[in-house]
């Protein structure tokens, strides 16, 4: 009998059996979430308990075993599986199934069978394997064009989303290997996608697929209408739109290739100035294609006459398209050359105007600079002349003052000398008079 380890304590482990019983076993190096195969325990058929009994048992288990039981019974991720029945699995952190729900009415009977097979507490890999087996028995995987399964994964914790997505992708790939005509797609769903899907009454995986269809059609689609269709019809519609787009792309690529060839011929012959020769070359190409078509028609015989007419018509259509493409390209080239010439003329005029303006600015600056220098030189000369005149006047004044002083000193000297001479004469006269008296 299988069991899952819920908690480890004091050398013992609490294990949840596939009968939903919790037993105590010796700890032999187990880890929480590890699956065991127990021997010596009688396997009893499962019993359906009332909801209140199940709830009471779960509450008691949480009280007795604490964090281990809480971790085991806490939802951590939600996985949906869509064929036409839409099913949702609620998983714990160990990827064990806690609950299975029917998203649409087609899945009600299927979910009852899964619960009857005790898929609760199984790994998600085993649950998907059982689900695919029931889908095959019910005829949901018997489509002649192949069957498709879309699974979506939503994780409560964003940190575990990538790891959970990778594990479930591996599980789904392993479960679908035995189905040769079954194609499976696993996608990641976020909270907004899951909420919108719940409002529409469909799974997150189916809503994701409808969004891909809307993007392929480049238009809004009616979710109410398409949500009622099985997955394979939606996938076929997407493939059809993509095939049509690919066909249009290939046709455009062929036309571009033919147009490039015609453009190359025109460019080569444009160097010689003979556009008429280009059209003749295109007509020759068209004639060659028609000749080849007729040769193929002769080989095919009478039964290929209709195909020959279609090929000739296709060749004429391609020739007309080539000629039209060549004319369009020639017109575009002529317009481009005219635009370039106009731009060059305008650029030359702008450069000439800029040069003239620059010359005028330089001439004006030089004239202002020369006038400024002349003004400075005139001011300098006036200043020098004024200084020279002032210096000469000062020198003349000082010379006049000197001459005046010298004349005054000379006059004073002469006066003094005259006074001394008169005194000497008076003294001599006195002496003479004294001498006469003595005699």
C-alpha positions in Angstrom: 0.0 0.0 0.0 1.3 3.5 -0.9 1.7 6.3 1.6 3.2 9.8 1.7 5.3 11.2 4.5 3.7 14.2 6.2 5.9 15.0 9.1 9.1 13.8 10.9 9.4 13.9 14.7 11.4 12.1 17.4 12.5 9.2 15.2 9.1 8.6 13.7 7.2 9.7 10.6 3.6 10.5 10.1 2.4 8.9 6.7 -0.8 9.5 4.8 -2.0 6.2 3.2 -4.0 5.9 0.0 -7.0 5.1 2.1 -6.6 8.6 3.6 -5.5 7.1 6.9 -2.6 8.6 8.9 -0.2 6.1 10.5 3.0 6.3 12.5 6.1 4.5 11.1 9.7 4.5 12.2 11.8 7.2 10.5 14.3 5.5 8.1 15.7 8.7 6.7 12.5 9.8 5.0 11.7 13.2 3.7 8.5 15.1 3.8 6.5 14.4 0.7 8.3 11.1 0.0 6.2 8.3 -1.3 6.5 4.9 0.4 5.2 1.4 -0.3 4.1 -0.1 3.0 3.9 -3.9 3.5 2.0 -5.8 6.2 -0.9 -3.4 6.2 -4.2 -4.8 5.0 -5.6 -2.7 2.2 -9.3 -1.9 2.7 -11.7 -0.7 0.1 -12.1 3.1 0.2 -15.1 4.4 2.1 -17.1 7.5 1.3 -17.3 9.7 4.3 -19.6 12.5 4.9 -18.2 16.0 4.3 -18.3 17.0 7.9 -16.4 13.8 8.9 -13.7 14.6 6.3 -13.5 18.2 7.5 -13.2 17.1 11.1 -10.5 14.7 10.2 -8.6 17.3 8.3 -8.9 19.8 11.2 -7.7 17.1 13.7 -4.8 16.2 11.4 -3.7 19.9 11.2 -3.8 20.2 15.0 -1.9 16.9 15.6 0.7 17.1 12.9 1.2 20.9 12.5 3.3 22.2 9.7 3.7 19.0 7.8 0.0 18.4 7.4 -0.5 22.1 6.6 2.1 21.9 3.8 0.6 18.7 2.4 -2.9 20.1 2.2 -2.1 23.6 1.1 -2.9 24.3 -2.6 0.2 25.5 -4.4 -0.7 25.1 -8.0 -3.6 24.5 -10.4 -3.4 22.4 -13.6 -6.0 22.3 -16.3 -6.3 19.7 -19.0 -8.5 20.3 -22.1 -9.6 18.1 -25.0 -13.2 19.0 -25.0 -13.9 18.0 -21.4 -12.1 20.5 -19.3 -10.6 19.3 -16.0 -8.8 21.2 -13.2 -6.4 19.5 -10.7 -5.5 21.2 -7.4 -1.9 20.3 -6.3 0.1 20.7 -3.2 3.8 21.6 -2.9 4.7 18.0 -3.6 2.7 17.9 -6.9 0.1 15.7 -5.3 -3.6 15.9 -6.3 -5.7 17.5 -3.6 -8.8 17.9 -5.7 -10.2 17.3 -9.2 -13.0 19.5 -10.7 -15.0 19.6 -13.9 -14.7 23.0 -15.6 -17.5 22.2 -18.1 -20.4 19.8 -18.2 -18.6 17.3 -20.5 -16.2 16.6 -17.7 -18.6 15.8 -15.0 -18.8 12.0 -15.6 -15.0 11.9 -16.2 -14.3 13.6 -12.8 -16.6 11.1 -11.0 -14.6 8.2 -12.6 -11.3 9.7 -11.6 -12.4 10.2 -8.0 -13.7 6.7 -8.0 -10.2 5.5 -9.1 -8.8 7.2 -6.0 -6.8 9.8 -8.0 -6.8 12.1 -4.9 -3.3 12.1 -3.3 -1.8 10.6 -6.5 1.0 12.4 -8.3 -0.1 14.7 -11.1 1.7 12.4 -13.6 -0.4 9.4 -12.5 -3.6 11.5 -12.5 -3.0 12.7 -16.1 -2.1 9.2 -17.2 -5.5 7.9 -15.7 -7.3 10.9 -17.3 -5.9 10.2 -20.8 -6.9 6.5 -20.5 -10.5 7.5 -19.6 -10.6 10.0 -22.5 -9.4 7.3 -24.9 -12.1 4.9 -23.6 -14.7 7.6 -24.1 -13.7 8.2 -27.7 -12.4 11.8 -27.2 -9.0 10.9 -28.7 -10.3 9.1 -31.8 -10.2 12.1 -34.3 -9.0 11.2 -37.8 -7.0 14.4 -38.1 -5.2 13.8 -34.8 -6.0 14.8 -31.2 -4.7 17.7 -29.2 -4.4 18.3 -25.4 -3.7 21.7 -23.9 -2.6 21.9 -20.3 -2.1 25.1 -18.3 -0.2 25.6 -15.1 -0.8 28.3 -12.5 1.3 28.5 -9.4 0.4 30.5 -6.3 4.1 31.4 -5.7 5.8 33.1 -8.7 9.2 31.8 -7.5 8.1 28.2 -8.1 6.4 28.8 -11.4 9.3 28.0 -13.8 10.3 24.8 -11.9 6.7 23.6 -11.6 6.1 24.3 -15.3 9.1 22.3 -16.3 8.2 19.3 -14.1 4.6 19.2 -15.4 5.8 19.6 -19.0 8.1 16.6 -18.5 5.2 14.6 -16.9 2.8 15.4 -19.7 5.3 14.6 -22.4 6.0 11.2 -20.7 2.3 10.4 -20.4 1.5 11.2 -24.0 4.4 9.2 -25.6 2.3 6.1 -25.9 -0.3 8.0 -28.0 1.0 8.3 -31.5 -1.6 10.8 -32.8 -1.8 13.0 -29.7 -0.2 16.4 -29.5 0.2 18.0 -26.1 0.9 21.6 -25.3 1.8 22.9 -21.8 1.5 26.6 -21.2 2.0 28.9 -18.2 -1.1 30.9 -16.9 -1.0 34.0 -14.7 -3.6 35.3 -12.3 -5.4 37.6 -14.9 -5.7 34.8 -17.4 -7.1 32.4 -14.8 -9.7 35.0 -13.6 -10.8 35.8 -17.1 -11.2 32.2 -17.9 -13.3 31.6 -14.8 -15.6 34.5 -15.8 -16.1 32.8 -19.2 -16.6 29.4 -17.7 -13.7 27.8 -19.5 -10.2 26.7 -18.4 -7.1 28.9 -18.6 -5.6 26.6 -21.2 -8.6 26.9 -23.5 -8.6 30.7 -23.1 -4.9 30.9 -24.0 -5.6 28.8 -27.2 -8.5 31.2 -28.1 -6.2 34.1 -27.7 -3.8 32.5 -30.1 -6.6 32.1 -32.6 -7.5 35.8 -32.3 -3.9 36.8 -32.9 -3.7 34.5 -35.9 -6.9 36.0 -37.4 -5.8 39.5 -36.5 -9.3 40.1 -35.4 -11.6 39.8 -32.3 -13.4 36.5 -32.1 -16.5 35.4 -30.3 -15.4 33.6 -27.2 -18.9 32.4 -26.6 -19.0 30.7 -29.9 -15.5 29.2 -30.0 -15.4 28.1 -26.3 -18.0 25.5 -27.2 -15.8 23.8 -29.8 -13.3 21.0 -29.0 -9.6 21.7 -28.9 -8.8 20.0 -32.2 -11.2 22.3 -34.1 -9.6 25.4 -32.6 -6.1 24.1 -33.4 -7.2 23.3 -37.0 -8.5 26.8 -37.4 -5.2 28.3 -36.2 -3.2 26.0 -38.5 -5.4 26.9 -41.5 -4.9 30.7 -40.9 -1.2 30.2 -40.6 -1.1 28.1 -43.8 -3.0 30.8 -45.7 -0.6 33.5 -44.3 2.4 31.4 -45.3 0.9 30.9 -48.8 0.4 34.7 -49.2 3.9 35.3 -47.9 5.4 32.8 -50.4 3.4 34.5 -53.3 4.7 37.9 -52.2 8.2 36.6 -52.0 7.9 35.2 -55.6 6.6 38.5 -56.9 9.4 40.3 -55.1 11.9 37.9 -56.7 10.4 38.5 -60.1 10.3 42.2 -59.5 13.9 42.2 -58.4 14.9 40.4 -61.6 13.0 42.9 -63.8 14.5 45.8 -61.8 18.0 44.3 -62.4 17.4 44.1 -66.1 16.1 47.6 -66.2 19.0 49.0 -64.3 21.5 47.3 -66.6 19.8 48.6 -69.7 19.2 52.0 -68.2 23.0 52.6 -68.3 22.7 52.4 -72.1 19.6 54.7 -72.1 17.3 52.2 -73.8 14.1 51.6 -71.7 12.4 50.1 -74.7 15.0 47.4 -74.9 14.1 46.5 -71.3 10.5 46.0 -72.2 11.6 43.9 -75.2 13.7 41.8 -72.9 10.6 41.3 -70.6 8.5 40.4 -73.7 11.3 37.9 -74.7 11.2 36.5 -71.2 7.4 36.1 -71.4 7.7 34.5 -74.8 10.3 32.1 -73.4 8.0 31.2 -70.5 5.2 30.6 -73.0 7.4 28.5 -75.2 8.4 26.4 -72.1 4.8 26.1 -71.2 3.9 24.9 -74.7 6.7 22.3 -74.6 5.4 20.9 -71.3 1.9 20.9 -72.8 3.1 18.8 -75.8 4.7 16.3 -73.3 1.6 16.1 -71.2 -0.6 15.4 -74.3 -4.2 16.0 -74.8 -5.1 15.6 -71.2 -3.0 18.6 -70.2 -4.6 21.2 -72.5 -6.5 22.8 -69.6 -3.3 23.0 -67.5 -1.5 24.6 -70.4 -4.1 27.3 -70.8 -3.9 27.9 -67.0 -0.1 28.1 -67.2 -0.2 30.5 -70.2 -2.7 32.7 -68.4 -0.4 32.6 -65.3 2.6 33.5 -67.4 0.7 36.4 -69.0 -0.4 37.5 -65.5 3.2 37.3 -64.2 4.4 39.2 -67.3 1.9 42.0 -66.8 2.8 42.1 -63.1 6.5 42.4 -64.0 5.8 45.1 -66.6 3.7 47.0 -64.0 6.4 46.5 -61.4 9.1 47.7 -63.8 7.1 50.8 -64.6 6.4 51.5 -61.0 10.1 51.1 -60.1 11.1 53.4 -63.1 8.6 56.1 -61.9 9.9 55.7 -58.4 13.5 56.0 -59.5 12.7 59.1 -61.7 10.9 60.7 -58.8 13.8 59.8 -56.5 16.3 61.4 -58.9 14.2 64.5 -59.2 13.9 64.7 -55.4 17.7 64.3 -55.0 18.3 67.0 -57.7 15.9 69.4 -56.0 17.6 68.7 -52.7 21.0 69.2 -54.1 19.9 72.5 -55.8 18.4 73.7 -52.6 21.5 72.6 -50.7 23.7 74.6 -53.1 21.6 77.7 -52.8 21.7 77.4 -49.0 25.5 77.0 -49.1 25.9 80.0 -51.5 23.7 82.2 -49.4 25.6 81.1 -46.3 28.9 81.9 -47.9 27.7 85.4 -49.1 26.3 86.1 -45.7 29.6 85.0 -44.1 31.6 87.2 -46.6 29.5 90.2 -45.7 29.8 89.6 -42.0 33.6 89.3 -42.4 33.8 92.5 -44.5 31.7 94.4 -42.0 33.8 93.1 -39.1 37.1 94.1 -40.9 35.7 97.6 -41.7 34.7 98.0 -38.0 38.0 96.7 -36.9 39.9 99.1 -39.3 37.8 102.1 -38.2 38.4 101.2 -34.6 42.2 101.1 -35.2 42.1 104.5 -37.0 40.1 106.0 -34.1 42.6 104.6 -31.6 45.6 105.9 -33.6 44.0 109.4 -34.0 43.3 109.5 -30.2 46.9 108.4 -29.6 48.3 111.0 -31.9 46.1 113.8 -30.3 47.2 112.6 -26.9 50.9 112.7 -27.9 50.6 116.1 -29.5 48.8 117.5 -26.4 51.5 116.1 -24.1 54.2 117.5 -26.3 52.6 121.0 -26.4 52.0 120.9 -22.7 55.7 119.9 -22.1 56.9 122.7 -24.4 54.8 125.3 -22.6 56.0 124.1 -19.2 59.6 124.3 -20.5 59.1 127.8 -21.9 57.5 128.9 -18.6 60.3 127.5 -16.6 62.9 129.1 -18.9 61.2 132.5 -18.6 61.0 132.2 -14.8 64.7 131.3 -14.8 65.7 134.3 -16.9 63.6 136.6 -14.8 65.2 135.3 -11.6 68.7 135.6 -13.1 67.9 139.2 -14.3 66.6 140.1 -10.8 69.7 138.6 -9.2 72.0 140.5 -11.6 70.2 143.7 -10.9 70.5 143.1 -7.2 74.2 142.4 -7.6 74.8 145.5 -9.6 72.9 147.6 -7.0 75.0 146.1 -4.2 78.1 146.8 -6.1 77.1 150.4 -6.7 76.3 150.8 -3.1 79.7 149.5 -2.1 81.4 151.8 -4.5 79.6 154.8 -3.2 80.5 153.8 0.3 84.1 153.5 -0.6 84.1 156.9 -2.2 82.5 158.5 0.8 85.1 156.9 3.0 87.9 158.2 0.8 86.5 161.7 0.8 86.3 161.5 4.6 89.9 160.5 4.9 90.9 163.3 2.5 89.1 165.8 4.6 90.7 164.5 7.7 94.1 164.8 6.2 93.5 168.4 5.1 92.4 169.3 8.6 95.6 167.9 10.0 97.6 169.9 7.7 
